[in-house]
Amino acid sequence: MKMLRNKINKFKEILKKNFILLWRSKNTVLAIFFGPLLLIFLLGLAFNNTGLNDISIACYSEEYNELSDALLDRLENNGFYVIKSESEAGCIDNIRMGRNHACLIIPSNLKIKESKGITAYVDKSKANLAEDIINLVSKDIEEESSRISLGLTEALLDRLEHISELSTRSSEKIDLLTENNADSKKMLEDTIRDVNRLIIIINDMSARIKEMGSWIKEGRKSEELAEELAELIDESRDILEDAEDKLGEGGWLADIEEIDQLLEEAEDKIEKSDVFDEEFWKDVTSISDDLEDKTGMIKGILEDMAGRLEQADENADDDKKQLELASTGIKETYSKSKDIDIRNATKIVNPLITNIRPVAPEKTHLNSIFPTLLVLIIMFGSVLLSSTNIIIEKKDNAFFRNFISPTNRIIFLVMRFITDFIIILIQLSLFIGVSIAVFSVEFIVNLNTVLILGAVACFFILLGILIGSIFNSEEGSILSSIITTSAMLFFSNTILPVEAMSGFLYKASQYNPFVIAETALRKSMIYGVSFDKVIIEVLLLGAWIFLMIIGILAANKLNIRQTIESMKHIIFLEE
């Protein structure tokens, strides 16, 4: 019991000694207590907002028009400062010199018909800012493009609807034309049959007239021939009347009338003649010759007419085929226009609607980066504080007395760890307290967060103790601390996403203590996940803590050996 009381008293005395050493430097005390306060005030004033401020965009175009001015107005309405440059080179130089954040080169007299697009220049050396500006400007340009596309699509849909209605009306007219064509073809076919029948009859009549004329010329003149001739005249007149009814008006009508007059004249001759003398047969022969000539002419006209009618019939067939093709094309056009299910212009312009939603409620920038800030404060504060205190302790006048005391060196290191842990807890309390009270920072507080913060503080304090144990000068210790913490910072998501690194370094960065701590705190403070979701990060931090303890023990053993060797050297010199 007494031994335990003595160990406790040793711990108290060592802890008291550590704080007395720290209190000797008033600047150090001020930095410990007022550093976090100043830092959170500055960060809160800087990042306790959303979005970007004072983003200026330079633009250049040889000739602005209504479309380009509408785009620039949209950018101004969304909070951008738009400045028109006098030249393209000047616009780009403004980005290089940092006068503007982006440069838009707009084609002269911007038109939708032209394929020339808007060119945007940004400073990619400002990686995070450049991406944000590109996204914001692209969003405004896409919104303006969508507005224009919406108008064009609505006009296109109106015309498509008009085409559908016109196709319906045209299809009805073509169907009517097809029916008329069928009727006309039937009439043509009937007329062709009638004409061909008349040709046959006239051929027969012409042959009989010719035969009778040859009989008269051969001297076969008798009363029976005169009667037969009268019958032929009656039949011929009936045929002519039928032809006149079938064919209607035309160029052949005068020829038919002449034949009719000749037939009437022959009929009068036969009826009025009592004696069939030579004079009678001479007149009849003359009329017969005239009839033969005229029937030949009629026959030629009818044959020509039949040829033309047959050609017209073929043309009607061709017209029918063309009408059928036209009808098929119009009906196909109508069908395809009706096959378009989406008739809403908005859905055509944006067929896939993307809703981007954050996995956590959207807050200020300070809320978003708060886990990273905590890790940064713990990392720089712990490493620099622990390494510096170890060096101060080495150079203290009481170091030799403590070294030769019976107290184990490990106890001094443990109490140094506890001292620095208390100081870091004070800093975190001040930082988190002011963040909540003044800037209303919101995060989920649970046992996971406390455990992770404790593990992170333990690792970086042990890292600082290891660095202080390795070096013997404040300069070397501070420089090594800055290099080590900077390397962890650079190989994290703070400056550039780790996904931008090469393959090997990307995989190695996953085991970066800073990345592990930031990931674990983000999961716990922002998303409030259960402990089993951060167990991997906690185990990795535990592995790093174990490695630091091994390193500290090894460095302490080496320091003890070096100290003994140096003491032997001093004793040898004194002798």
C-alpha positions in Angstrom: 0.0 0.0 0.0 2.8 2.3 0.9 4.6 1.5 -2.4 1.5 2.3 -4.4 1.2 5.6 -2.5 4.8 6.4 -3.3 4.3 5.7 -7.0 1.2 8.0 -7.0 3.2 10.7 -5.3 5.9 10.3 -8.0 3.4 10.7 -10.8 2.0 13.8 -9.1 5.4 15.3 -8.7 6.4 14.5 -12.3 3.2 15.9 -13.6 3.6 19.1 -11.5 7.2 19.4 -12.8 6.0 19.2 -16.4 3.4 21.9 -15.9 6.0 24.1 -14.0 8.3 23.8 -17.0 5.5 24.7 -19.3 4.5 27.7 -17.2 8.0 29.2 -17.3 7.3 30.1 -20.9 4.4 32.6 -20.8 4.3 32.7 -24.6 3.8 28.9 -24.7 0.9 29.2 -22.3 -0.7 32.0 -24.3 -0.3 29.9 -27.5 -1.9 26.9 -25.9 -4.9 28.7 -24.6 -5.4 31.5 -27.0 -4.2 29.8 -30.2 -7.3 27.6 -30.6 -9.5 30.6 -29.8 -7.9 32.8 -32.4 -7.9 30.0 -34.9 -11.5 29.1 -34.6 -12.5 32.8 -34.8 -10.6 33.3 -38.0 -11.9 30.0 -39.5 -15.5 30.8 -38.4 -15.4 34.3 -40.0 -13.8 32.8 -43.2 -15.8 29.6 -43.7 -19.1 30.0 -41.8 -21.0 30.4 -45.1 -22.1 28.5 -48.2 -21.2 28.9 -51.8 -18.4 31.1 -53.4 -18.0 34.9 -53.0 -16.9 37.5 -55.4 -16.4 35.2 -58.4 -15.6 37.4 -61.4 -15.9 36.1 -65.0 -14.3 37.9 -67.9 -15.8 37.4 -71.3 -15.0 38.3 -74.9 -16.9 38.2 -78.2 -16.3 40.1 -81.4 -20.0 40.9 -81.6 -22.5 40.3 -78.9 -26.2 39.6 -79.7 -29.4 38.8 -77.8 -28.4 35.2 -77.2 -25.0 35.9 -75.7 -26.4 38.8 -73.6 -29.0 36.5 -72.2 -26.3 34.1 -71.1 -24.3 36.8 -69.4 -27.4 38.1 -67.7 -28.1 34.7 -66.3 -24.5 34.6 -64.9 -25.0 38.0 -63.3 -28.3 37.0 -61.8 -26.6 34.0 -60.2 -24.1 36.2 -58.4 -21.1 36.3 -60.8 -19.4 39.5 -61.7 -19.3 39.7 -65.5 -16.6 41.8 -67.1 -16.4 42.3 -70.9 -12.7 42.2 -72.1 -11.5 44.1 -75.1 -9.6 41.1 -76.6 -9.4 37.4 -76.3 -5.7 37.6 -75.3 -6.6 40.1 -72.6 -9.3 37.9 -71.3 -7.0 34.9 -70.9 -4.2 37.1 -69.4 -6.7 38.2 -66.7 -6.9 34.6 -65.6 -3.1 34.2 -65.5 -2.7 37.4 -63.5 -5.5 36.5 -61.0 -7.7 39.4 -61.9 -10.6 37.1 -62.8 -11.5 33.6 -62.0 -12.7 32.4 -65.4 -12.7 33.6 -69.0 -15.5 32.9 -71.5 -14.8 33.2 -75.2 -18.1 33.5 -77.0 -18.4 33.1 -80.8 -19.2 36.3 -82.7 -22.9 36.8 -83.1 -23.7 33.6 -81.3 -26.3 31.5 -83.1 -27.8 28.1 -82.4 -27.4 27.0 -86.0 -23.6 27.3 -85.8 -21.5 24.5 -84.4 -19.0 26.8 -82.7 -19.2 26.5 -78.9 -18.3 28.6 -75.9 -14.8 28.2 -74.7 -14.1 28.5 -71.0 -10.6 29.2 -69.5 -9.8 28.6 -65.8 -6.7 28.4 -63.7 -6.3 24.7 -63.1 -3.4 25.4 -60.6 -6.2 26.4 -58.2 -7.5 22.9 -58.3 -10.5 23.0 -55.9 -11.6 26.5 -56.9 -11.2 25.7 -60.6 -13.5 22.7 -60.3 -16.1 24.7 -58.4 -16.1 27.5 -60.9 -16.3 25.1 -63.9 -19.3 23.4 -62.2 -21.1 26.6 -61.5 -20.5 28.2 -64.9 -21.3 25.0 -66.7 -24.5 24.7 -64.7 -25.6 28.2 -65.8 -24.7 27.6 -69.4 -26.5 24.2 -69.4 -29.6 25.9 -67.9 -29.6 28.5 -70.7 -29.0 25.8 -73.3 -31.9 23.8 -71.8 -34.1 26.9 -72.1 -33.2 27.4 -75.7 -33.6 23.6 -76.4 -37.0 23.7 -74.8 -38.2 26.4 -77.2 -36.8 24.6 -80.2 -38.3 21.3 -79.1 -41.7 22.9 -78.5 -41.5 24.3 -82.1 -40.5 20.9 -83.4 -43.3 19.2 -81.6 -45.8 21.7 -83.0 -44.6 21.1 -86.5 -44.7 17.3 -85.9 -48.3 17.7 -84.8 -49.0 19.7 -87.9 -47.4 17.0 -90.1 -49.6 14.4 -88.4 -52.7 16.4 -89.2 -51.5 17.1 -92.7 -50.7 13.4 -93.2 -54.2 12.5 -92.1 -55.8 15.0 -94.6 -53.4 14.0 -97.4 -54.1 10.3 -96.8 -57.8 10.9 -97.1 -57.3 12.9 -100.4 -55.0 10.2 -101.8 -57.7 7.6 -100.9 -60.2 9.6 -102.8 -57.9 10.0 -105.8 -57.3 6.3 -105.7 -61.0 5.7 -105.9 -61.4 8.2 -108.7 -58.5 6.6 -110.5 -60.2 3.2 -110.2 -63.4 4.7 -111.6 -61.5 6.4 -114.5 -59.7 3.2 -115.3 -63.0 1.3 -115.5 -64.4 3.9 -117.8 -61.3 3.8 -120.0 -61.5 0.0 -120.2 -65.2 0.2 -121.2 -64.4 2.9 -123.8 -61.6 0.7 -125.2 -63.9 -2.2 -125.5 -66.5 0.0 -127.3 -63.9 1.4 -129.7 -62.5 -2.0 -130.5 -66.0 -3.2 -131.1 -66.7 -0.3 -133.5 -63.4 -1.0 -135.3 -64.5 -4.5 -135.9 -68.0 -3.4 -137.1 -66.5 -0.7 -139.3 -64.0 -3.1 -140.7 -66.9 -5.4 -141.6 -68.9 -2.6 -143.0 -65.9 -1.3 -145.0 -65.3 -4.8 -146.3 -69.0 -5.2 -147.5 -69.0 -1.7 -149.1 -65.7 -2.6 -150.8 -67.1 -6.0 -151.9 -70.3 -4.4 -153.3 -68.3 -1.7 -155.1 -66.2 -4.5 -156.7 -69.5 -6.3 -157.7 -70.8 -3.1 -159.4 -67.5 -2.6 -161.2 -67.5 -6.2 -162.4 -71.0 -5.7 -163.8 -73.0 -7.7 -161.3 -75.8 -5.1 -161.3 -79.2 -6.2 -160.3 -82.2 -5.1 -158.2 -81.2 -7.6 -155.5 -77.9 -5.8 -155.2 -79.6 -2.5 -154.9 -81.8 -3.9 -152.1 -78.8 -5.4 -150.3 -77.1 -2.1 -150.6 -80.1 -0.4 -149.0 -79.9 -2.8 -146.1 -76.2 -2.1 -145.7 -76.9 1.6 -145.7 -79.5 1.2 -142.9 -77.0 -0.9 -140.8 -74.2 1.6 -141.5 -76.4 4.5 -140.3 -77.2 2.6 -137.1 -73.5 2.0 -136.6 -72.7 5.6 -137.1 -75.4 6.7 -134.6 -73.9 4.2 -132.1 -70.4 5.5 -132.7 -71.6 9.1 -132.3 -73.2 8.2 -129.0 -70.2 6.2 -127.7 -67.5 8.6 -128.8 -69.2 11.9 -128.3 -67.6 15.1 -129.7 -64.3 15.0 -131.4 -62.3 15.6 -134.6 -64.0 12.6 -136.2 -67.5 14.1 -135.9 -67.3 15.9 -139.2 -66.2 12.7 -141.0 -69.2 10.8 -139.5 -71.5 13.5 -140.7 -70.0 13.3 -144.2 -70.5 9.5 -144.2 -74.0 10.0 -142.9 -74.7 12.4 -145.8 -73.3 10.0 -148.3 -75.4 7.2 -146.9 -78.5 9.4 -147.0 -77.7 10.4 -150.5 -77.3 6.7 -151.5 -80.5 5.8 -149.8 -82.3 8.6 -151.7 -80.9 7.3 -154.9 -82.1 3.8 -154.3 -85.6 4.9 -153.0 -86.2 7.4 -155.8 -84.8 5.3 -158.7 -87.3 3.1 -160.6 -84.8 2.1 -163.2 -81.4 0.9 -162.2 -79.7 2.2 -165.4 -76.0 2.9 -165.9 -76.4 6.4 -164.6 -77.8 5.0 -161.3 -74.9 2.5 -160.9 -72.4 5.2 -161.8 -73.7 7.4 -159.0 -73.9 4.5 -156.6 -70.3 3.5 -157.5 -69.1 7.1 -156.8 -70.9 7.1 -153.4 -69.5 3.7 -152.6 -66.0 4.9 -153.4 -66.5 7.9 -151.2 -67.9 5.7 -148.4 -64.9 3.4 -148.7 -62.6 6.3 -148.3 -64.4 7.8 -145.4 -64.8 4.5 -143.5 -61.0 4.0 -143.9 -60.5 7.4 -142.4 -62.8 6.6 -139.5 -61.1 3.2 -139.0 -57.7 5.0 -138.8 -59.1 7.5 -136.3 -60.6 4.7 -134.2 -57.4 2.7 -134.2 -55.4 5.8 -133.2 -58.0 6.5 -130.5 -57.8 2.9 -129.3 -54.0 3.2 -129.0 -54.3 6.4 -127.0 -56.9 4.9 -124.8 -54.7 1.9 -124.1 -51.8 4.3 -123.3 -54.1 6.2 -121.0 -55.0 2.9 -119.3 -51.4 2.1 -118.8 -50.8 5.6 -117.4 -53.8 5.1 -115.1 -52.1 1.9 -113.8 -48.9 3.8 -113.2 -50.8 6.5 -111.4 -52.4 3.9 -109.3 -49.1 2.5 -108.3 -47.7 6.0 -107.5 -50.8 6.8 -105.4 -50.4 3.6 -103.5 -46.7 4.4 -102.8 -47.6 7.9 -101.8 -50.4 6.6 -99.6 -48.0 4.1 -98.0 -45.4 6.8 -97.3 -47.9 9.2 -95.8 -49.4 6.5 -93.6 -45.9 5.5 -92.5 -45.0 9.1 -91.7 -48.2 9.4 -89.7 -47.6 6.1 -87.9 -44.0 7.1 -87.0 -45.0 10.5 -85.8 -47.6 8.9 -83.6 -45.1 6.4 -82.3 -43.3 9.1 -80.4 -44.7 8.5 -76.9 -43.2 11.5 -75.2 -44.9 14.7 -76.4 -43.6 16.8 -73.5 -40.8 19.2 -74.5 -39.3 19.3 -71.1 -38.9 15.5 -70.9 -37.4 15.4 -74.4 -34.8 18.0 -73.6 -34.1 16.4 -70.2 -35.1 12.7 -70.6 -33.1 11.6 -67.5 -33.8 13.7 -64.4 -30.8 13.6 -62.0 -31.5 14.5 -58.4 -28.3 15.1 -56.6 -28.8 14.9 -52.9 -26.2 15.1 -50.1 -26.0 12.1 -47.8 -26.0 14.6 -44.9 -27.9 17.9 -44.5 -26.2 20.7 -46.4 -24.6 23.1 -44.1 -21.9 25.8 -44.1 -18.3 25.2 -45.2 -17.2 25.2 -41.5 -19.5 22.3 -40.7 -18.2 20.4 -43.7 -14.5 20.8 -42.9 -14.9 20.6 -39.1 -13.6 17.0 -38.8 -10.6 17.9 -40.9 -9.9 21.0 -38.8 -10.0 18.9 -35.6 -7.5 16.5 -37.0 -5.3 19.3 -38.2 -5.3 21.0 -34.7 -4.6 17.7 -33.0 -1.8 16.8 -35.4 0.1 20.1 -35.4 -0.5 20.9 -31.8 0.3 17.4 -30.5 3.4 16.8 -32.6 5.0 20.2 -32.1 4.1 20.4 -28.4 5.3 16.9 -27.5 8.5 17.1 -29.5 9.4 20.5 -28.2 8.6 19.5 -24.6 10.9 16.5 -24.9 13.7 18.7 -26.1 13.1 21.3 -23.4 13.2 18.5 -20.8 16.5 17.2 -22.2 18.1 20.6 -21.9 16.7 21.3 -18.5 19.2 21.5 -15.6 17.3 18.8 -13.8 17.6 16.3 -16.6 20.8 14.7 -15.2 19.3 14.5 -11.7 16.2 12.9 -13.1 18.3 10.5 -15.2 20.3 9.2 -12.2 17.2 9.0 -10.0 15.8 5.5 -9.2 12.6 6.4 -11.1 12.3 4.5 -14.4 12.7 6.6 -17.5 9.5 5.1 -18.9 7.5 6.8 -16.1 8.8 10.2 -17.2 7.7 9.4 -20.8 4.3 8.3 -19.6 3.8 11.4 -17.5 5.0 13.5 -20.5 2.3 11.8 -22.6 -0.4 12.4 -19.9 0.7 16.1 -19.6 0.5 16.7 -23.3 -2.8 14.8 -23.5 -4.4 17.1 -20.9 -3.1 20.1 -22.8 -4.6 18.8 -26.1 -7.9 18.1 -24.4 -8.0 21.7 -23.1 -7.3 23.0 -26.7 -10.0 20.8 -28.2 -12.5 21.8 -25.5 -11.8 25.5 -26.3 -12.0 24.9 -30.0 -15.1 22.9 -30.0 -16.8 25.0 -27.3 -16.3 28.3 -29.3 -17.4 26.6 -32.5 -20.7 25.5 -31.0 -21.4 28.7 -29.0 -20.3 31.3 -31.5 -20.6 29.8 -34.9 -23.3 27.2 -34.3 -21.3 24.3 -35.7 -23.5 21.2 -35.7 -22.1 17.7 -35.4 -23.1 14.4 -33.8 -21.6 13.8 -30.4 -21.4 10.2 -29.4 -19.0 7.7 -27.7 -17.5 6.9 -31.1 -16.4 10.5 -31.6 -14.8 10.7 -28.1 -13.0 7.4 -28.6 -11.7 8.4 -32.1 -10.6 11.9 -30.9 -8.8 10.2 -28.0 -7.1 7.7 -30.3 -6.0 10.5 -32.7 -4.6 12.6 -29.9 -2.7 9.5 -28.5 -1.1 8.8 -31.9 0.1 12.3 -32.6 1.3 12.9 -29.1 3.3 9.7 -29.3 4.6 10.7 -32.7 5.8 14.0 -31.2 7.5 12.2 -28.3 9.2 9.9 -30.8 10.5 12.8 -32.8 11.7 14.6 -29.7 13.4 11.4 -28.5 15.3 11.0 -31.8 16.6 14.6 -32.0 18.6 16.6 -29.5 18.0 20.1 -30.8 14.9 22.2 -31.0 15.6 23.2 -34.6 15.9 19.6 -35.7 12.9 18.5 -33.7 10.6 21.4 -35.1 11.8 20.9 -38.7 11.2 17.2 -38.5 7.8 17.7 -37.0 6.8 20.1 -39.7 8.1 17.8 -42.5 6.3 14.8 -41.0 2.9 16.5 -40.5 3.1 18.3 -43.9 3.7 15.0 -45.6 0.6 13.5 -43.9 -1.3 16.6 -44.9 -0.2 16.6 -48.6 -1.0 12.9 -49.0 -4.6 13.4 -47.9 -7.8 14.8 -49.3 -7.2 18.3 -47.9 -5.3 19.7 -50.9 -6.2 17.3 -53.7 -8.3 14.1 -53.6 -6.2 11.1 -52.9 -7.8 9.5 -56.0 -5.7 11.9 -58.1 -2.5 10.2 -56.9 -0.7 7.5 -58.8 -1.5 3.8 -58.1 1.1 3.0 -55.4 0.9 6.3 -53.6 -2.9 6.1 -53.7 -2.9 2.7 -52.0 -0.2 3.9 -49.5 -2.3 7.1 -48.6 -5.1 4.8 -47.4 -2.9 4.0 -44.4 -2.0 7.6 -43.8 -2.9 8.3 -40.1 -4.3 11.7 -41.1 -6.5 10.1 -43.7 -7.6 7.4 -41.3 -8.4 9.9 -38.6 -10.3 12.3 -40.9 -12.3 9.4 -42.4 -13.3 8.0 -39.0 -14.2 11.5 -37.6 -16.3 12.3 -40.7 -18.2 9.1 -40.4 -18.8 9.6 -36.7 -19.5 13.4 -36.5 -21.3 14.0 -39.7 -23.1 10.7 -40.4 -23.4 9.3 -36.9 -22.5 5.8 -37.9 -22.2 3.0 -35.3 -18.9 1.7 -33.9 -18.8 -1.3 -36.1 -18.7 1.0 -39.2 -15.5 2.7 -37.9 -13.8 -0.4 -36.3 -11.3 -0.7 -39.2 -10.2 2.9 -38.8 -9.9 2.5 -35.0 -7.9 -0.7 -35.4 -5.5 1.0 -37.9 -5.0 3.9 -35.5 -4.3 1.3 -32.8 -1.7 -0.3 -35.0 0.0 3.1 -35.5 -0.1 3.8 -31.8 1.5 0.4 -31.1 4.3 1.2 -33.7 4.9 4.6 -32.0 5.2 2.9 -28.6 7.8 0.5 -30.0 9.6 3.3 -31.7 9.7 5.4 -28.4 10.9 2.5 -26.4 13.7 1.8 -28.9 14.6 5.5 -29.1 14.6 5.8 -25.3 16.9 2.8 -25.0 19.3 4.3 -27.5 19.2 7.7 -25.6 20.0 6.0 -22.3 23.0 4.3 -23.9 24.2 7.5 -25.5 23.7 9.4 -22.3 25.8 6.8 -20.3 28.5 6.9 -23.0 28.6 10.7 -22.8 28.8 10.6 -19.0 31.7 8.1 -19.2 33.5 10.5 -21.5 33.0 13.4 -19.1 34.3 11.3 -16.2 37.3 10.2 -18.2 38.2 13.8 -19.1 37.9 14.9 -15.5 40.3 12.2 -14.4 
